[in-house]
């Protein structure tokens, strides 16, 4: 399994305060997972990485093999539709179990993966955008507010 950890001081401080009040944060992490899955899927039509950069276009070889010219849109559409969140008491994982998921995220070359018909540039689709960070902070504030008011 491939894992990418994100650590942001402001987000972690808020989550630590929330964890002090809740203990098991599985429900909160589930809410964060829903936010992150939705934002990840929303980046596909725009063809952008979490940092806002555009994904590399498909090569002429790839374009000749498929009907959709957009990067990361295969004939099955399974990568875009198969993004899931797995929450736990103190974490949430967002990713895909599709065989091509890591290759699309990190890229690959024929020198390492000789079964490829050409080099594949990295097209990061997993990760946190600035908007994701703001949404996580807003969700954390909402939960903290509820912890103080009993909502």
C-alpha angles and dihedrals in degrees: 000000000000117000131192116188123204120201122181118172097218094047093045092050091054092045091049090054090049092048090052088059101038108030099196106049099182093121092049091047089050089055091050090049091054090051093049096045090051093049092046092052090046091059092061098075090047091047094223138138121234089264090057098252117137119251116248111266121251117269121248088254091056093044090055090055101049141044100223113069095199117105115251092016106113126178092268096045086216100136094057093043097042101066114124141176124224112196128198138175092280107009146043124208121202120191149100133268092209114126092234095049099097093041091054093046097047105018127224143220134225089239089067101026106037093183092069118101089219143345114297118213118222111263104184112207099157121075141069125296122203087257090052090054091051091048091050090051091048092049090048091050090050091052092045090050089052091049090057097043098038093242 
